[in-house]
């Protein structure tokens, strides 16, 4: 892959959005193999490989209390705290899995950011804070109807990030027409 930034040089900071999906882990592997390795191969002694910033968005806790679930039950503070602990553990698991994938590239500096909020806002905010040269994220392969109803995180990032955004599809996946 030549010129991944479009500006003549290799990226120095690449944000990779990770979640519990196989698609995001595939995008991370793709980034390490095609962006990081390409940058290192192009000039192995001149410059270090790009730093990889792993970004994971945790769902935000509802701001209101008491919280009523679908069955009409009030969720206690203890239940809410338990849910927070579960989400923190899930985030730790995602980040650990992503870091494990990065160990195949020992010369790469890996940073992690886990923030609460909507993934669209968390990723775009992290890109800006990190001063990223590129964003890499996976595509879940949703069709038109699902993207319309659920929204597309990758489309939002393509429209709002101030650097190139690469959306990586897993091999064998096609966008489904709905």
CORCOR-V675084 format. One record per residue. N is the residue number from 1. PSI is psi as a letter, one per 30 degrees, with the letter a starting at -180 (* if undefined). Layout:
N&PSI, N&PSI
This chain:
1&j, 2&l, 3&i, 4&f, 5&f, 6&g, 7&g, 8&f, 9&l, 10&l, 11&k, 12&f, 13&k, 14&k, 15&k, 16&j, 17&k, 18&k, 19&a, 20&f, 21&l, 22&e, 23&e, 24&e, 25&e, 26&e, 27&e, 28&e, 29&e, 30&e, 31&e, 32&e, 33&e, 34&f, 35&e, 36&e, 37&e, 38&e, 39&e, 40&e, 41&e, 42&e, 43&i, 44&e, 45&f, 46&e, 47&k, 48&l, 49&l, 50&k, 51&k, 52&k, 53&j, 54&k, 55&k, 56&k, 57&k, 58&k, 59&k, 60&k, 61&k, 62&k, 63&f, 64&l, 65&k, 66&l, 67&k, 68&k, 69&a, 70&f, 71&g, 72&g, 73&k, 74&k, 75&k, 76&l, 77&e, 78&e, 79&e, 80&e, 81&e, 82&e, 83&e, 84&e, 85&e, 86&e, 87&e, 88&e, 89&e, 90&e, 91&e, 92&e, 93&e, 94&e, 95&e, 96&e, 97&e, 98&e, 99&e, 100&e, 101&e, 102&f, 103&f, 104&f, 105&i, 106&f, 107&f, 108&k, 109&k, 110&k, 111&l, 112&k, 113&k, 114&k, 115&k, 116&k, 117&a, 118&k, 119&e, 120&e, 121&e, 122&e, 123&e, 124&e, 125&e, 126&e, 127&e, 128&e, 129&e, 130&f, 131&h, 132&k, 133&f, 134&l, 135&k, 136&k, 137&l, 138&l, 139&k, 140&f, 141&g, 142&k, 143&a, 144&e, 145&e, 146&e, 147&e, 148&e, 149&e, 150&f, 151&l, 152&j, 153&e, 154&e, 155&e, 156&e, 157&e, 158&e, 159&f, 160&f, 161&k, 162&g, 163&l, 164&k, 165&k, 166&k, 167&j, 168&k, 169&k, 170&k, 171&k, 172&g, 173&k, 174&k, 175&k, 176&k, 177&k, 178&*
